[in-house]
Amino acid sequence: MKYMPKIRELISEEKVNQRIAEMGEQISRDYEGKEIHLIAILKGSVFFACELAKRITIPVTMDFMSVSSYGDSRESSGIVKIAKDLDEPIQDKEVLVVEDIIDSGKTLNHLKPMLLSRGPASLKLCTLLNKPERREVEVEVEYIGFDVPDEFVVGYGLDVAQKYRNLPYIGVAE
């Protein structure tokens, strides 16, 4: 039988939902009168991106990218791999990249210049979770849900070897 970690709740479902609502309101204000194009980074950000999109009151379009530096490991390999690129061009669009968590910053440090080279009207970053203690490369993140400690977090899209994404709260795998 495989090892199953004990999961300790770090951020309740209620707090996660409240914070996503606040972020949706802020993004709606910041982009008032415009249409926003969300790029959800697969697989982890899907839960967050969908909930966030429902709370944005301006027109929203979405696309998806699969970018990884982890695989099934708990540590970033430092090698960023694009497994799925965007389906549509982002030229002249107001783009918001939606991540589940930013820790080392390596993935977004690689991704942001690549996306900017495609000519969006603007490009900003949004993450549900931020792990500043783990930052190796500085990246400017305009919208942050929660700062979390340097622990292995799961739930709300975050996983351990593809498991626990479906938890409705943020937990720590112990």
Phi and psi in degrees as a GROMACS rama.xvg file:
@    title "Ramachandran Plot"
@    xaxis  label "Phi"
@    yaxis  label "Psi"
@TYPE xy
-73.9671  152.596  LYS-2
-65.5642  131.571  TYR-3
-118.582  113.878  MET-4
-68.9777  155.043  PRO-5
-80.4119  136.247  LYS-6
-108.375  122.558  ILE-7
-105.601  130.091  ARG-8
-67.7402  129.762  GLU-9
-106.566  -45.9634  LEU-10
-132.364  122.524  ILE-11
-67.2191  158.962  SER-12
-57.0388  -41.3687  GLU-13
-61.4268  -44.228  GLU-14
-67.9488  -38.2498  LYS-15
-62.1722  -48.2405  VAL-16
-62.5817  -40.715  ASN-17
-62.7382  -43.8071  GLN-18
-68.4579  -38.4979  ARG-19
-64.1043  -38.9906  ILE-20
-61.3127  -43.5095  ALA-21
-62.9063  -41.5798  GLU-22
-64.7784  -41.147  MET-23
-60.8197  -41.3669  GLY-24
-63.3249  -43.9527  GLU-25
-64.2953  -45.2829  GLN-26
-63.4201  -41.4227  ILE-27
-60.4621  -40.876  SER-28
-67.0959  -46.2816  ARG-29
-64.2569  -30.7171  ASP-30
-108.98  19.8413  TYR-31
-51.221  133.835  GLU-32
82.424  2.19624  GLY-33
-122.559  172.174  LYS-34
-109.294  139.261  GLU-35
-112.844  141.338  ILE-36
-112.342  109.896  HIS-37
-86.5748  134.56  LEU-38
-113.764  107.093  ILE-39
-87.3488  128.814  ALA-40
-88.4625  114.538  ILE-41
-74.3098  151.461  LEU-42
-95.7605  -24.0376  LYS-43
-59.9056  -33.6692  GLY-44
-84.6876  -3.64267  SER-45
-57.8012  -47.2527  VAL-46
-58.9075  -49.7831  PHE-47
-64.4758  -46.6444  PHE-48
-60.94  -41.5035  ALA-49
-66.1196  -44.6085  CYS-50
-65.2849  -40.068  GLU-51
-64.273  -46.4046  LEU-52
-58.3879  -37.4933  ALA-53
-66.1367  -20.7057  LYS-54
-103.316  1.72127  ARG-55
-92.5862  129.179  ILE-56
-95.8783  -3.86917  THR-57
-96.2497  167.083  ILE-58
-59.3091  136.336  PRO-59
-126.578  133.812  VAL-60
-118.426  159.027  THR-61
-137.439  150.218  MET-62
-144.438  171.679  ASP-63
-135.263  144.462  PHE-64
-130.562  147.186  MET-65
-112.916  111.534  SER-66
-132.049  132.664  VAL-67
-146.128  149.103  SER-68
-132.207  15.9519  SER-69
-115.353  -43.8835  TYR-70
64.6482  -134.943  GLY-71
-95.5444  9.07401  ASP-72
-89.1389  162.692  SER-73
-89.7086  -7.35265  ARG-74
-119.112  140.617  GLU-75
-66.2572  135.307  SER-76
-77.6029  -19.1887  SER-77
85.2113  -9.84036  GLY-78
-100.202  116.054  ILE-79
-91.7709  125.893  VAL-80
-118.676  128.962  LYS-81
-97.5951  109.322  ILE-82
-90.4722  -28.0056  ALA-83
-143.903  121.718  LYS-84
-90.8233  174.759  ASP-85
-64.245  150.594  LEU-86
-86.8149  -25.8384  ASP-87
-125.654  152.673  GLU-88
-68.2935  153.964  PRO-89
-112.025  8.33131  ILE-90
-50.0642  126.792  GLN-91
65.6745  14.0725  ASP-92
-97.3247  152.171  LYS-93
-83.4867  104.75  GLU-94
-104.744  134.024  VAL-95
-124.584  112.645  LEU-96
-81.8196  126.457  VAL-97
-111.244  118.863  VAL-98
-115.373  156.258  GLU-99
-80.539  -43.8542  ASP-100
-150.981  144.785  ILE-101
-120.226  119.292  ILE-102
-119.647  -79.3641  ASP-103
-65.6511  -30.9421  SER-104
88.8329  -7.09195  GLY-105
-63.0103  -42.9514  LYS-106
-61.3284  -50.5327  THR-107
-70.8637  -29.9908  LEU-108
-62.8979  -32.7926  ASN-109
-80.4948  -42.0166  HIS-110
-73.8086  -41.4702  LEU-111
-58.6357  -51.0338  LYS-112
-61.7939  -35.2743  PRO-113
-62.6095  -44.7951  MET-114
-68.9276  -40.0177  LEU-115
-60.6915  -32.6626  LEU-116
-66.8613  -12.1581  SER-117
-91.97  4.19543  ARG-118
76.8732  38.9661  GLY-119
-69.4016  155.634  PRO-120
-62.9399  -38.7178  ALA-121
-153.85  159.902  SER-122
-144.292  118.676  LEU-123
-126.943  162.992  LYS-124
-114.306  143.222  LEU-125
-137.552  133.187  CYS-126
-138.303  144.526  THR-127
-69.8496  -45.3635  LEU-128
-124.75  143.607  LEU-129
-127.873  131.757  ASN-130
-119.743  77.4677  LYS-131
-61.048  -28.4918  PRO-132
-63.1228  -23.6789  GLU-133
-94.1835  -2.91139  ARG-134
-63.166  125.892  ARG-135
-108.576  -27.9421  GLU-136
-129.366  126.807  VAL-137
-72.9902  132.345  GLU-138
-134.581  140.12  VAL-139
-84.7127  121.845  GLU-140
-117.317  116.602  VAL-141
-77.2779  -32.2282  GLU-142
-129.12  118.014  TYR-143
-124.017  127.503  ILE-144
-72.4254  -62.2613  GLY-145
-143.2  141.756  PHE-146
-84.8059  134.249  ASP-147
-124.053  154.637  VAL-148
-71.5007  169.168  PRO-149
-76.5647  70.6742  ASP-150
-130.955  160.887  GLU-151
-82.7338  105.886  PHE-152
-96.055  147.455  VAL-153
-138.028  168.349  VAL-154
97.7376  160.17  GLY-155
51.5042  39.979  TYR-156
105.77  -24.1628  GLY-157
-82.4696  145.562  LEU-158
-135.317  167.167  ASP-159
-120.38  111.374  VAL-160
48.7194  47.1603  ALA-161
75.0224  4.7614  GLN-162
-106.295  157.411  LYS-163
77.451  3.93442  TYR-164
-58.2662  -32.5415  ARG-165
-81.9598  0.864293  ASN-166
-64.5625  136.118  LEU-167
-82.4974  4.74147  PRO-168
-132.758  174.109  TYR-169
-98.0511  125.317  ILE-170
-124.102  170.308  GLY-171
-112.753  126.952  VAL-172
-82.5068  116.358  ALA-173
